[in-house]
Amino acid sequence: MTRKNGDINFETYVGYQAFSSDMPVHRINKSNWYLKFEKNIPAFFIGVENVYRQMPPLAFFETADRTTVHDMTGWRKQLEDYFNLTIEEIKCQTDIEPPKKSPSTEQLEPISSILENEEI
């Protein structure tokens, strides 16, 4: 069964053979993180117990920057070499945008100032 056009769900593969059969993959050092092109776009996968699950790009970049569990030494260079793109180009193709302010954290105007401006 094929996927519909416009389907934005992330891929999941069971077994390394299924995961790597259509496109070569790159493992970052000896971590659980893998790189692969998925639908001609850079994709990031985590492999656990023979299941390879595509993760959101932001999850990969945040983990790679902060992890102390996995050896991610030189991960930026490995990304650029494998995808043959700069980090900025990879982020652009994967639509990573800086987090937006949520409405609940914006400063609201105090009620008292609104009431003072109203005409009675």
Phi and psi in degrees as a GROMACS rama.xvg file:
@    title "Ramachandran Plot"
@    xaxis  label "Phi"
@    yaxis  label "Psi"
@TYPE xy
-93.1691  161.174  THR-2
-85.3059  150.489  ARG-3
-75.7456  150.841  LYS-4
-61.2752  139.322  ASN-5
86.1283  -1.75769  GLY-6
-68.9111  120.322  ASP-7
-105.595  8.77695  ILE-8
-66.6589  153.517  ASN-9
-82.9536  149.663  PHE-10
-79.5873  152.127  GLU-11
-136.445  132.811  THR-12
-121.609  141.338  TYR-13
-109.45  118.709  VAL-14
94.0505  137.657  GLY-15
-63.318  -34.9144  TYR-16
-60.5947  -46.1145  GLN-17
-66.5868  -37.5865  ALA-18
-66.2869  -41.7332  PHE-19
-103.697  5.39894  SER-20
-72.6235  -35.2168  SER-21
-93.6757  -15.7965  ASP-22
-158.06  136.903  MET-23
-61.3615  146.392  PRO-24
-118.05  162.449  VAL-25
-128.543  128.241  HIS-26
-94.3119  131.416  ARG-27
-80.1547  112.803  ILE-28
47.4989  -129.929  ASN-29
-115.975  32.3218  LYS-30
-83.519  -177.708  SER-31
-88.4156  3.92056  ASN-32
-93.2379  135.918  TRP-33
-128.963  150.333  TYR-34
-112.594  143.52  LEU-35
-164.36  148.66  LYS-36
-82.1923  128.301  PHE-37
-124.058  116.116  GLU-38
56.7181  41.1059  LYS-39
62.7339  23.0915  ASN-40
-125.775  138.762  ILE-41
-55.387  133.563  PRO-42
-134.588  154.561  ALA-43
-124.658  128.004  PHE-44
-123.7  147.873  PHE-45
-116.173  133.159  ILE-46
-108.489  123.954  GLY-47
-138.47  122.619  VAL-48
48.9786  50.6919  GLU-49
69.9292  16.0151  ASN-50
-119.108  129.462  VAL-51
-115.572  113.878  TYR-52
-115.163  129.399  ARG-53
-71.0101  133.382  GLN-54
-112.232  154.429  MET-55
-60.3737  140.899  PRO-56
-54.4915  -40.2803  PRO-57
-61.6245  -37.012  LEU-58
-62.6737  -41.3483  ALA-59
-63.9365  -50.6699  PHE-60
-63.1392  -40.2107  PHE-61
-65.3504  -42.7638  GLU-62
-66.4825  -45.0965  THR-63
-61.4972  -36.8862  ALA-64
-70.8292  -33.4641  ASP-65
-113.87  -11.3912  ARG-66
-64.5146  142.671  THR-67
-118.262  -2.47724  THR-68
-86.3276  -44.1304  VAL-69
-103.317  150.495  HIS-70
-82.8488  101.587  ASP-71
-107.928  24.0051  MET-72
-54.9923  127.342  THR-73
71.3484  22.9129  GLY-74
-63.8703  -33.919  TRP-75
-63.7894  -45.5634  ARG-76
-64.6979  -38.9252  LYS-77
-63.638  -39.3893  GLN-78
-62.3544  -50.2476  LEU-79
-61.5975  -41.0108  GLU-80
-68.116  -44.741  ASP-81
-68.7768  -49.5571  TYR-82
-82.1399  -12.0509  PHE-83
57.6217  39.5935  ASN-84
-139.908  159.646  LEU-85
-79.2975  164.414  THR-86
-58.1609  -40.9161  ILE-87
-62.3619  -41.4351  GLU-88
-66.119  -38.35  GLU-89
-64.1946  -46.0824  ILE-90
-62.9817  -37.6299  LYS-91
-65.6908  -44.2462  CYS-92
-69.5686  -26.168  GLN-93
-98.0184  6.96173  THR-94
59.104  41.8177  ASP-95
-83.8214  122.44  ILE-96
-118.746  153.124  GLU-97
-62.5992  147.608  PRO-98
-59.0286  139.008  PRO-99
-91.6439  152.221  LYS-100
-65.8038  133.443  LYS-101
-80.7688  148.77  SER-102
-57.3837  -28.1657  PRO-103
-72.1453  -17.5353  SER-104
-99.2577  -4.04308  THR-105
-74.4693  147.22  GLU-106
-73.5864  123.756  GLN-107
-96.1295  151.327  LEU-108
-73.492  133.431  GLU-109
-61.3598  144.835  PRO-110
-59.5216  -38.6214  ILE-111
-59.5441  -37.5585  SER-112
-71.6632  -30.2906  SER-113
-69.0949  -43.8635  ILE-114
-65.3636  -34.6471  LEU-115
-65.6222  -30.9861  GLU-116
-84.2402  -14.3071  ASN-117
-78.411  146.102  GLU-118
-92.5008  136.594  GLU-119
